[in-house]
Amino acid sequence: MGSFRRTLVFLRPYRWWVALAVVCTLAVTVLQIIPPRLFQHAIDVGIKPVVSKQQELAKLPAKDSRVASVRAEIDRLKNVDGPRVLLLVGGLLFAALVLKAILNYVLSVTVAVLGHRFCFDLRFETWRHLQRLSLAYHRQTQTGKIMSRATADIELIQSLIQGQLVVFFSDVITLIAVIGMLFYLEWKIAIIIVALVPFYVVSYISFLKHIRSVRKEQRRLYDEMVGKLTEKIFGIAVVKAFVREERETQSFMSSVKAKFKMDRQQMHLNRRLGLISGVISALGTGIVYAYGGSLVQQGFLTVGALVAITFYIGYVFQPAVRVVDFNTGLQWAVAAMDRVFETLDTRPDIEDAPGAITLPHFQQDVVLEQVSFGYGDEPPIIKDVDLRVKAGEVVGVVGHSGAGKTTLMNLMMRFYDPTRGHILIDGNDIRNVRIDSLRRQISMVAQENVVFSESLVENVRYGNREATDAQVERACRTADLHDFISSLEQGYQTRIGERGVRLSGGQRQRLALARALVTDPKILLLDDVTSSLDAETEAKVQVALKAAMKGRTTFIVSHRLSSVVEADRIIVIDKGRIVDQGSHAELVARPGIYQAMFNAQFKSVLGTNV
């Protein structure tokens, strides 16, 4: 129940709303048990005396001296006492029902506000925490599961706070009040009702194990379905490219069918439980009418009391089952709470150290000292890397796939921390500086860049929310994107669709470059930004990159050596180690990985020249 207690903490700012909900629930429950007592009073005091006197008059001989007084009594009851009682009962009943309706309205609004505020606060906290979590968490956790935590799980908790908890509280009070009233009216009938309640509850408990297992499986299938849907929608281009639409449809439908099967099984369980509950309720009602009727005949119970008791019967069985059912709903919601708080309790692998300083403007050099890194218990990807890069230097980083080039860039962005060694900027270990101050001075352009379904200007300004229109335009000019944007009908306000579907690959790369440049970074990391582009588009991007690199310390990761031939220095990485470095001319002149890559990539040209 620790998660449940933690959930209630989110309601603490709204404790007065909670108090109002409790008061309204108590008042509604009290008002709910008043009408049957009013019915009893109307029958026993307003109606029955007239009927009794009329029956008495019918039994008297016509010449009996008591006839006149009985008729006078009937007239008085019919014209004075009876109407006064019925009018009073009607007025009280009207007032009780109106007040109950008003309080129900206040209660529903109160719990709705509580539920929505709770959902807002918890979802906001979850989303904010997800933003803080390290890149490793997001890469290791399926997107659909993350979405489920921030949406479906929180809504499930909201339904508990907003509905089930209030109903449970109301049902408990109702049971206590109604059973107490039954004992007050006729303790023998009350014992019968109380004796039947266990049968009602046991019938539910017998289904409880099956219901829990079905609901657990429903939740698992839901997560699987959402995860599969998210994954395949995100990769729809690959699905279409390999003509796998039918296969993916069948795969998704198998998940839907499994979920449907579980839903249908739950429906059958609920219907069978409802049937058994209905039989027990009917049995209880029949016994009460039979036994209660005999008590009325014997004069031990009034007709009004019997009518009131029959009304109260309906207030016992269903609340009793809902009280038991609340445990299942609570467990269901607590499981969701556990999942949400598991996310909230996940600590970022990368966070500011105590006393972290703001990184001063970069002016001298970037130094890697004996840097090693590996994911978890896996073998190291980066091994004992030593590197010093002066301010303003352009460094190419080449090597075979899997050599550790991108990992090295991720370490410099501090997406991960080295397992050994240090990365220093102007002598400051990046683990001892504020992450935001570090990343404001470093911008990274990746091979596959994410662009958002917003306008072009908003995508560029995403790198710097304070950027002026002039700064945005300057960044786009440097990235060789301004002319293209100007040719569009809506210019910078053009919306580019989800993940930039209205842009070509080269345009997306230049947009990502403009987004990086608008921050005016001192250090620029270019991670294989031209590998997926054709030659003509690559040439345009290369022109933009040359303009972008002026005056900036730049690391160019590339499989294409054409991207690094003009670099001041090129380092060659193999199996996580720097195995060679130098200028293009130096590296291509001596045997090694770089020379082999150069010969492989320019084989056709070299062959022609031979």
N, C-alpha and C positions, 0 to 999 in steps of 0.2 A: 504493500500500500504506500510505499515511499513515493512512487510516481504520482499517486492520487493526491498526497499531501503537497507535493511540489506543484501540482496543477492548481490547487486552491490558492497558492501564493499569487498566481496571476489575477485572482479575484480580489485580493486584498485592497487594491485602490478603489474598488467599487463595493466596499463593505456596507455602505448605507443602502445601496441598491439591493444587496443581498438581504439586509434586514427588512426592507420593504417587501421583498418577495416572500420572506418567512411570515411576516404579519399578514399579508394578503392570503397566503396559503392557509394559515390558521383560521382566518375569518371565513374564507370560502368553505372550508370543511365544516365549520360550525353551522353556517347557513344551509349547508347541504342536508344536515340531519334535522333541521327545524320543520320542513314541510310535512313529513309523516306525522309528527306530533300535532300539527295544526289539523290534518285530516282526521286524526283521532278525536280531537276536541270538537270539530264540526259534527262528526257522526254521533259521539256520545252525549254532547251537550246541546247541539243545535238541531239534530234530526231525530235521534232515537227517542227522546222524551215525547215528541209529538206522536211518533209511531206507536209507542207503548200506550199512550192515553187513548189513541184511536182503537187499538186492540182491546183495551179495557172497556171502552164505550160499546164496542160491538158485542161484548159478552153480557152486558147489562140488559135486563128486561126493559121494555119501552116505558113502563110506568114506575120504574125504580126511582126513588127519591134522589139518588146520586147522579142521575143522568145530567141534570142541569149543571151541577157543579163541575162534572167532568168535561161537559161541552164548553163551559166557561174557561176551564183550564186549557183545553185544546185551543180555543180562540186566542188566549193570552200567549201560549207558546208559539202559535203560528203567526201571530201578528206583532208580537212584541219581543219576547225573549229569543225565539228562534231566529228571526231576521237580524236581531242585534248581534247574536253570536256568529251567524254566518257572515254578516257584513264585517265584523271584527276579524274573523278568520280570513276572509277574502282580502281585506286590507293588509293584514300582516303577511299573508302569502305573497301578495303583489309586492309589498315592500321588500320582503326577503329575496324574492326572485330578481327584482330590479337591482337591489344592492349586490346580490351575488354576481349578476351580469356585469355590473360596473367594476367590482373587485376582480372578476375574471379578466376583464379588459386591462385593468391596471397590472394584474399579475402577468398576463401574456406580454404586454409591452415591456415590463420590467425584465422578465427572463430573456426576451428577445434582445434587449439592449445588452444585458449581461453576456449572453451567448455571442453576440456579434463583436462586442468589445474584447471578450476573452479570445475569440478566434483571431481578431485583428492583432492583438498583442502577441499571442503565441506564434502566429504565422510570421509576423514582423521579426520577432526574436530569432525564429528558426532561419528565416531568409538571411538576416544579418549575420548569423553564425555561419551559415553555409558560405557566405562571401569571405569569411575569415579563414575557413579551413584551407589547408594546403592543397596544392595541385595534386599531390599524391592521392588524397582522399577522393577527389572527383574522378580521377582516372581509375581508381580501384572499385568505385561504387557505381552500379548501373544507374543510368540517368532516370529510368522509370521509377526506381526505388526512391531516389532523392525527391522526385516530383510527388510520389505518393506520400512521403513524410510531410511535405509542406502543404498538401491539399487534402487528400482523403482521410489521413490519420487525424489531422487537426479537426476536420469536419465531424469525424466520429466522436471525438472528445467534446466538441461543441454540442452535439446532439445529447450527450449525457448531461452536460451542465444546463443546457437550455430546456430540455424536456424530461428525460428519465429521472433526474435527481429530484425535480419538483414533484413529479408524479409519485415517486417513491415516498417522499416526505408526506405528501397529502394522503397516500394510501395507508401509511402507518398510523397517522392521526385518525383517519376515518375508521380503521379497524378498532382502535382503542375506544373511540367514542361510541361507535355503533354497538359493539359487543357490550360495553357498559350500559347502554340504553336498553338493549335486549334483556339483560339481567334485571334491570329496573322494571321493565314491563311484565316479563314473565320468565323467571329463572329456569323453568323446566324446558321451555322452548329454546332458550339461550343455550342450554347444555346440548340439546340436539344439534343446533347449528354449529356450535364449537366442535362437537364430535364429528361432524361431516367435513369440516375444514381439512383435517389431516388427509382424508381420502382424496380431496381435491388437490392438495399439495403433493401428496405421494405420486399421484398420477402424472404430475408435471415432472417431479424429480426422476421418475423412471425414464422420461424422455430426455432428461438434461444431458446425460453423457453423449447421446447421439447428436443432440442439438449443438453441443460445444464442438464436437469433432467436425461436424458439417460446417459450422461457421468458421472454424480455423482453416479448413480446406478452402472454403470460399475466399478467405482473405489471401491465402497463398496463390490461388488461381487468379485473383484480381491483380496482384502485384506482377505475376508472370505475364498476364495479358497486357497491362499497361507498359511494362518494360519492353515486351516484344513489339508493341505498336510504336513506341517512341523510337526504338532502334531502327526499325524498318522504314519509318517515315523519314528519319534523318538520312538514311542511306538509300532513298528511293531511286537516285540516279544509277546506283550499282545494280539495284533490282531490275530496273528497266534495261540496262546495258546488257545483262546476261539473260534477259527474257525469263525472269523468275517470278513474274507477277502471279501466275497460276499457283506455283509452288508456295509462295508466301501467303497467298489467299487461303490455301488449304491449311497451312501451318497456323495461321491466325485463327481460322475457323475451328481448328482442333482445340485451341485454348478457349474460344467462345463456347463451344459445345460442352467442354468439361465444366466450365463455369455454369452454363445453363443446367447441366445435369445436377450439380450441387444445389443450385437454386430450386430446382424442382423437388429434390429430395427434402430440402428444408420446408418447402411448401406442404408436402405430404405429411411431414412430422407435425407441423403446426395444425393442419386440418384434423389429423387423428387426435391430437391433444385437445383441440377444440371440441371434437365429438364426445370424448370421454368427459370433459369438463361440463359439457351441456347435459349429459345424462345425470351426472352427480348433482348438478344444480337443479335439474327437474325433480330428481328424487327428493332433495332437501325441501323444495317448495311443496311437493305433494305431501310429505310427512307433516310439514308445518300446518298446511291447510287442514289435513285430516285431524291431527291432534289438537290444533288450535280451535278448530270448529267444535270439537267435543268439549273443550274447556268453556267455550261460549255457551253451549247448550246447558252445561252444568252450572253456569253462572259464575265460574271462576275467572272469566276473561270477557271483557267487553268487545263488541263488534269493532269499535274504533281502534282498540288496541291491537286486534288481530290484523286489521288493515295496515296499521302502522308497522307491525312486525313484518308483514309480507313485503312492504317497501324496503325495510332495513335488510332483508335477506339479500337483495340485489347489491347492497353495499358491502357485503362480506366476502362472497366467493371470488369475484373478479379482483378486488384489491388484494386478497390473500395470494392469488396466483401472481399478480404483478409484483408484489413484494418479493416473492421467490424469484421471479423472472429478472428482477433488478440485478440479482447477483450475476446472471449471465451477461446482461448488458454492461454491468460494471467491469467484469473480467474482460469483455470484448474491448471496452474503452481503455482499461488499464493496460492492455496489451499494446494499444495504439500509443498511450502515454509513454510506455517503456521504449517504444521505437523512436518517438520524437525526442525523449530525453537522452536516449542513447546517442542521437545525433548531436544534441546540445552539449553532451558531456565529452564528445570527441574533441580532443585538444588539437589545435593546429600544430603541425610539425615545425612550421616556421612562424615565429612571432617575435616581437620586439623583446630584446633582453632588458632586464631591469636597468634603468639608468641609461638606456640607449640615447645616443646623441644624434643631432641632425647633421647629415653629411654636408660639409662645406662644398662650394662649387669646385668641380673637378678641374685641376690645373696641371698635375705632374704626371703620374703614371698609374697603371693598373698592374698589380703584381699577384701572380699565383705562386704560392710556396708549398711544394710537396702535396698538392691537392689530390685526394683520392675520394672516390664516391662509389657506392653500390646501393641498390634498392633492397632494403631489408636485409635478409640473410643471403641474398644472391651474391655471386662473385662480383668484385669491383668492376665497374664500367670505366671509370677514370682512375689511373694509377700514377701516383707520384709526378704530377704535372708541375713543372717549373716554367714560368713565363713572365716576362716583363714587357709591357707595352707602354710607350711614351704617349703623352697627350698629343693628339693630332695625327697619330700614326694609323695607317690602314693595314690591317692584318688579315690575310686570307687563311682560312682553316679548311683543309682538304683531307680526304681519306676515304676508305671504302665504307659502304653502308654498315652501320652498327659499330663503327670505330669509337663513337662517343662524342662526336662533334656537337650535336644538338644538346646532349647532356651537359657539356661544358658551358654552353650558352645559358642553359637553365640554371646552372650554379651561379653564374654571374648575375642573373636576374634575381637570385635568391628564391627561386621556386623550391629549391632544395638546398640543404646545407652540406658541405663536404663532411664525409665521415672522418677525414683526417686532413690536416693542412689548413691553410688560410688563403683567403682572397682579400687583397688589400687595395683600397683606392686612396691614393695620396697618403698612404701609411695607415689608413683606418680599416680595421677588420670589418667587413660588411655585416658580420654578426653582431657588432656592437653599435650599429647605426640604425636609426629608424627606417623601417622598410619603405614607408611612403617617401621619405627624402631620398632614398636610394633610387627608387623606381621613377622618381621625377627627373632624375638625371640620366637614366638609361631607358632607351626605347628599343623594342624588339619587333622586327617584321618577320613573320614566319612564312613557311612555304604555303600553308593552308591557313589563311586569315579569316577570322569571323567578322562578318559585317552584318549590321542589324537592319530590320525592315522599317527603317526610318528614312528621313531625307538625307541627301548627300551631305548637306552642311552639318546635320546632327551626327552623322557617322564620323566626319572629320573632327568635329568639336568634341567627340567622345574622349579624345586624348587630352583635351584641356577645356573644361567647361567654361572657363573664363575667357577663352580666346575670342577676339573681336572678328568681325567679318573680314577685315583687312588681313588679319593673321591667318585666317582660314584660307583666303584666296592666295596669300603668299605661299603657304604650305602646298596648296594644290598646283601652283605654278612650278614650284621646285620639283614636285612629283610628276610634272608633265601631264596634269589632269585638267587644268583650267580650260583649255580649248575644247575638250570633249564636253565638259559640263556646260560651257557657254552655248554649245550647239543644241542643247536640250531645251524644249519648250519652257519648262519650269525652272531651268537652271539649277542652282544649288538647292532649291526646294523640291527637286524631283525625288520621289520615293522609289527606292530600288528593290523592294520586295524582300521576302524572307531569305536570309543568307545571301543577299545580293544577286538574286537569280536574273535580274535584268542587266547585269554587267558581265563583260567577258572576263576571262581569267586574268589577263593583263591589266584590265581596268580595276579589278578587285585588288590586285597587288599594288597598283599605284595609289589606290584609295587608302590601303593599309599604310603605305609609306607616308602619305600626307597626314594621316592620323598620328603617326609616330613623330613627324616633323613639327606638328603644331605645338608640341610640348617643348620644342627647342632643346633636344637632348644633347648632353655633352658626350655621351657614349652611345653609339648606334650598333645594334646587333642585327645583322641580316642573315637569316637562317634559310639558306637554299631557296631564295625568293624567285629564282628564274628556272628552276629545274623542270617545272611542268608547263613552261611556255614555249611557243614556237619561236623560230629564229627571228622573225620580224618583230613579234611582240617583245621578245627578250631584248632586242636592240633598243626599243623605245624605253623599256624599263631600265636598261643599263645607262641610258642618257640621264634619266631621272635620278638614278642612284649616284652618278658622278656628281651631279649638282648637290644632292643631299649630303654627300660625305665631306664636302668642303668645310674645313675647320673643325671637323668632329673626329674623335677617336672611333674607328670603325672596325668591327669584326665581320668578315664575310665568310659565312659557311657555304660551301658550294660543292656539288659534284661536277659541275661544268667548270673546267679550268679557265674558260674564256672570261669568267666572272672575276677571276683573281689575278690574271696575268699582270695587271697594272698596280697591284698591291705593293706597298713598301716592303712587306715581308710576308712570306707564306710559311705556315707551319703544317707539317704533315703528321696526322694522328693515325696510329694503328693499334688496335686492341687496347685503347685507353691511354696510350703513351705518346708523347711527342718523339717521333723517331727521326725527324729531319726538319730543317728550316733554312730559309734563305730567300733570295729573290727568285723570280721565275727563271731567269737566265741561268742562275746557279743550279737550281734544282733540276732543270731539264737537261743540264749538261752532265750530271752524274747519275750513275745507275741507282735505282731505288723505286719506291712506290710512285713518286710524282712522275718520274720519267716514263714508267709503265702506263700510268693513267694518260699522260700526254700522248704517247704513241697510240694507245687504244682509241682515244677520242679524235685524233687528227690523222688516223691511218689513211683515210682516202686521200686527204690533201697531201700527205707525205709521199704517198705512192705516186701521185700525179707528178710531183716535183722530181721524183727520182729519175 
